[in-house]
Amino acid sequence: MSAADYAVLVPLSEAPNGQLRTKDLGVALGWDRSRTSHQVTRMVKRGLVVREFCEDDARGSVVGLTPAGRAAIEKAAPNHVALVRQLFFDPLTDDELDELGVVLDRMLAAIRQYTTEQHPNGRHA
């Protein structure tokens, strides 16, 4: 499975009913509309996802996880988690992991503060 396939399947597997609007999927991935559309088209051809018209917006579409897509992400996830652990966590001592947690918490707080200041009513541009 390619990194792009995995990137698309993760948010779909975590979404309610395994579906996301195409534009929301692109935002979650940090991809532009064209890249998202091309990747989804490739994955539709391989049966990993389906693309359907959006009931709320005739111009939009919804990407949904197929049973084959769910099986693929469930097969790939354990190896991905093991690799992340091996590369990013196993080399660190317990003290370093504790410090990393402190640093990441500080960064998350700064992101939340920035988001609140930029979008105080909860809406994003």
C-alpha positions as a Markdown table, in Angstrom:
| # | Residue | x | y | z |
|---|---|---|---|---|
| 1 | Met | 0.0 | 0.0 | 0.0 |
| 2 | Ser | 1.3 | 3.4 | -0.9 |
| 3 | Ala | 1.7 | 6.2 | 1.6 |
| 4 | Ala | -1.0 | 8.2 | -0.2 |
| 5 | Asp | -3.4 | 5.2 | 0.0 |
| 6 | Tyr | -2.7 | 4.9 | 3.7 |
| 7 | Ala | -3.1 | 8.7 | 4.2 |
| 8 | Val | -6.6 | 8.6 | 2.6 |
| 9 | Leu | -7.8 | 5.4 | 4.3 |
| 10 | Val | -6.9 | 6.5 | 7.9 |
| 11 | Pro | -9.3 | 9.5 | 8.1 |
| 12 | Leu | -12.0 | 7.5 | 6.3 |
| 13 | Ser | -11.7 | 4.6 | 8.7 |
| 14 | Glu | -12.1 | 7.0 | 11.6 |
| 15 | Ala | -15.0 | 8.9 | 10.1 |
| 16 | Pro | -18.7 | 8.2 | 11.0 |
| 17 | Asn | -19.9 | 5.5 | 8.5 |
| 18 | Gly | -16.5 | 5.5 | 6.9 |
| 19 | Gln | -17.4 | 8.6 | 4.8 |
| 20 | Leu | -16.1 | 12.1 | 4.4 |
| 21 | Arg | -17.0 | 14.9 | 1.9 |
| 22 | Thr | -14.2 | 15.1 | -0.6 |
| 23 | Lys | -13.3 | 18.6 | 0.4 |
| 24 | Asp | -13.1 | 17.7 | 4.1 |
| 25 | Leu | -10.9 | 14.7 | 3.2 |
| 26 | Gly | -8.6 | 17.1 | 1.4 |
| 27 | Val | -8.5 | 19.4 | 4.4 |
| 28 | Ala | -7.7 | 16.5 | 6.7 |
| 29 | Leu | -4.8 | 15.5 | 4.4 |
| 30 | Gly | -3.6 | 19.0 | 3.8 |
| 31 | Trp | -3.9 | 18.3 | 0.1 |
| 32 | Asp | -5.3 | 20.5 | -2.7 |
| 33 | Arg | -8.5 | 19.6 | -4.5 |
| 34 | Ser | -6.7 | 18.2 | -7.5 |
| 35 | Arg | -4.4 | 15.9 | -5.6 |
| 36 | Thr | -7.2 | 14.6 | -3.5 |
| 37 | Ser | -9.4 | 14.0 | -6.5 |
| 38 | His | -6.7 | 12.2 | -8.5 |
| 39 | Gln | -5.8 | 10.0 | -5.5 |
| 40 | Val | -9.4 | 9.1 | -4.8 |
| 41 | Thr | -9.9 | 8.3 | -8.5 |
| 42 | Arg | -7.0 | 5.9 | -8.4 |
| 43 | Met | -8.4 | 4.2 | -5.3 |
| 44 | Val | -11.9 | 3.9 | -6.7 |
| 45 | Lys | -10.4 | 2.0 | -9.7 |
| 46 | Arg | -8.8 | -0.4 | -7.2 |
| 47 | Gly | -12.0 | -0.8 | -5.2 |
| 48 | Leu | -10.6 | 0.7 | -1.9 |
| 49 | Val | -13.1 | 3.6 | -1.9 |
| 50 | Val | -16.3 | 4.8 | -3.6 |
| 51 | Arg | -17.2 | 8.3 | -4.6 |
| 52 | Glu | -20.8 | 9.4 | -4.5 |
| 53 | Phe | -22.7 | 12.6 | -5.0 |
| 54 | Cys | -23.3 | 14.6 | -1.9 |
| 55 | Glu | -27.0 | 14.8 | -1.0 |
| 56 | Asp | -26.5 | 18.3 | 0.6 |
| 57 | Asp | -24.6 | 19.8 | -2.2 |
| 58 | Ala | -25.0 | 18.8 | -5.9 |
| 59 | Arg | -21.6 | 20.1 | -6.7 |
| 60 | Gly | -19.8 | 18.1 | -4.0 |
| 61 | Ser | -19.0 | 14.5 | -3.5 |
| 62 | Val | -18.6 | 12.0 | -0.7 |
| 63 | Val | -15.8 | 9.5 | -0.4 |
| 64 | Gly | -16.6 | 6.2 | 1.3 |
| 65 | Leu | -14.6 | 3.3 | 2.5 |
| 66 | Thr | -15.4 | 0.0 | 0.8 |
| 67 | Pro | -15.1 | -3.4 | 2.6 |
| 68 | Ala | -11.8 | -3.9 | 0.6 |
| 69 | Gly | -10.6 | -0.5 | 1.8 |
| 70 | Arg | -11.4 | -1.3 | 5.4 |
| 71 | Ala | -9.6 | -4.7 | 5.1 |
| 72 | Ala | -6.6 | -3.0 | 3.6 |
| 73 | Ile | -6.3 | -0.4 | 6.4 |
| 74 | Glu | -6.8 | -3.0 | 9.1 |
| 75 | Lys | -4.1 | -5.1 | 7.6 |
| 76 | Ala | -1.6 | -2.2 | 7.2 |
| 77 | Ala | -2.2 | -0.4 | 10.5 |
| 78 | Pro | -0.4 | -2.8 | 12.8 |
| 79 | Asn | 2.8 | -2.6 | 10.7 |
| 80 | His | 2.5 | 1.1 | 10.5 |
| 81 | Val | 2.2 | 1.4 | 14.3 |
| 82 | Ala | 5.1 | -0.9 | 14.8 |
| 83 | Leu | 7.3 | 1.1 | 12.5 |
| 84 | Val | 6.4 | 4.4 | 14.1 |
| 85 | Arg | 7.2 | 2.9 | 17.5 |
| 86 | Gln | 10.5 | 1.5 | 16.3 |
| 87 | Leu | 11.6 | 4.7 | 14.7 |
| 88 | Phe | 10.3 | 7.4 | 17.0 |
| 89 | Phe | 9.7 | 5.9 | 20.5 |
| 90 | Asp | 11.9 | 2.9 | 21.0 |
| 91 | Pro | 15.2 | 4.9 | 20.7 |
| 92 | Leu | 14.1 | 7.2 | 23.6 |
| 93 | Thr | 14.6 | 6.6 | 27.3 |
| 94 | Asp | 11.6 | 6.9 | 29.7 |
| 95 | Asp | 12.8 | 10.3 | 30.8 |
| 96 | Glu | 13.1 | 11.5 | 27.2 |
| 97 | Leu | 9.5 | 10.2 | 26.5 |
| 98 | Asp | 8.3 | 12.1 | 29.5 |
| 99 | Glu | 10.0 | 15.3 | 28.2 |
| 100 | Leu | 8.6 | 14.7 | 24.8 |
| 101 | Gly | 5.1 | 14.6 | 26.3 |
| 102 | Val | 5.7 | 17.9 | 28.0 |
| 103 | Val | 7.0 | 19.5 | 24.8 |
| 104 | Leu | 4.1 | 18.2 | 22.7 |
| 105 | Asp | 1.5 | 19.3 | 25.3 |
| 106 | Arg | 3.0 | 22.9 | 25.1 |
| 107 | Met | 2.9 | 22.8 | 21.3 |
| 108 | Leu | -0.7 | 21.6 | 21.3 |
| 109 | Ala | -1.7 | 24.4 | 23.8 |
| 110 | Ala | -0.1 | 27.0 | 21.5 |
| 111 | Ile | -2.0 | 25.6 | 18.5 |
| 112 | Arg | -5.3 | 25.7 | 20.4 |
| 113 | Gln | -4.6 | 29.3 | 21.5 |
| 114 | Tyr | -3.7 | 30.3 | 17.9 |
| 115 | Thr | -6.9 | 28.6 | 16.5 |
| 116 | Thr | -9.1 | 30.3 | 19.2 |
| 117 | Glu | -7.6 | 33.7 | 18.5 |
| 118 | Gln | -7.9 | 33.3 | 14.7 |
| 119 | His | -11.4 | 31.8 | 14.8 |
| 120 | Pro | -13.0 | 32.8 | 18.1 |
| 121 | Asn | -16.5 | 31.8 | 17.0 |
| 122 | Gly | -15.3 | 28.3 | 16.1 |
| 123 | Arg | -15.6 | 28.8 | 12.3 |
| 124 | His | -12.7 | 28.3 | 10.0 |
| 125 | Ala | -12.2 | 30.3 | 6.8 |
